[in-house]
Structures are given as structure tokens and as C-alpha cells.
Amino acid sequence: SLGSYFGSFSCRMDYPTILHGELFAITLAIEQAQVRGWSRLWVESDAKVGLGFDCPLGFEGTLE
């Protein structure tokens, strides 16, 4: 599969740590996907801290 590119966005973020910034960006991406009705989302990050964060509440399921 060649995949599809739907778009991108940017905004100024001023957070005290890399973890805060990464988690905000990932949360914003999930919210934008939900608004657009996208049920599948591929999250990429250049910071392992953002993707390696172990959420105590966990997350399972889809955005549907």
C-alpha cells in the first residue's frame, strides 16, 4: 500500500518539558482525527519519551 497523506498542522507550544510537549502534540493529533472522523491514526514521534509514556489509565479501542 502506498498510503495517503491527508494533511498536517502546526502550532506554537510552550511547555516546560519534552514529555509535556510530546503528550500535548499526540493528544491534539488524536482530537483532530476524531473531529475529521478518522478511525485509524498512525502516530509518529522523534522523541521516545512521548511514545514510551505508560498511561496509568491505558487506552484500548478505536476513535469511532
Residue, then its C-alpha position, 0 to 999 in steps of 0.5 A: s500500500l502506498g498510503s495517503y497523506f491527508g494533511s498536517f498542522s502546526c502550532r506554537m507550544d510552550y511547555p516546560t518539558i519534552l514529555h509535556g510537549e510530546l503528550f500535548a502534540i499526540t493528544l491534539a493529533i488524536e482530537q483532530a482525527q476524531v473531529r475529521g472522523w478518522s478511525r485509524l491514526w498512525v502516530e509518529s514521534d522523534a522523541k521516545v519519551g512521548l511514545g514510551f509514556d505508560c498511561p496509568l489509565g491505558f487506552e484500548g479501542t478505536l476513535e469511532 
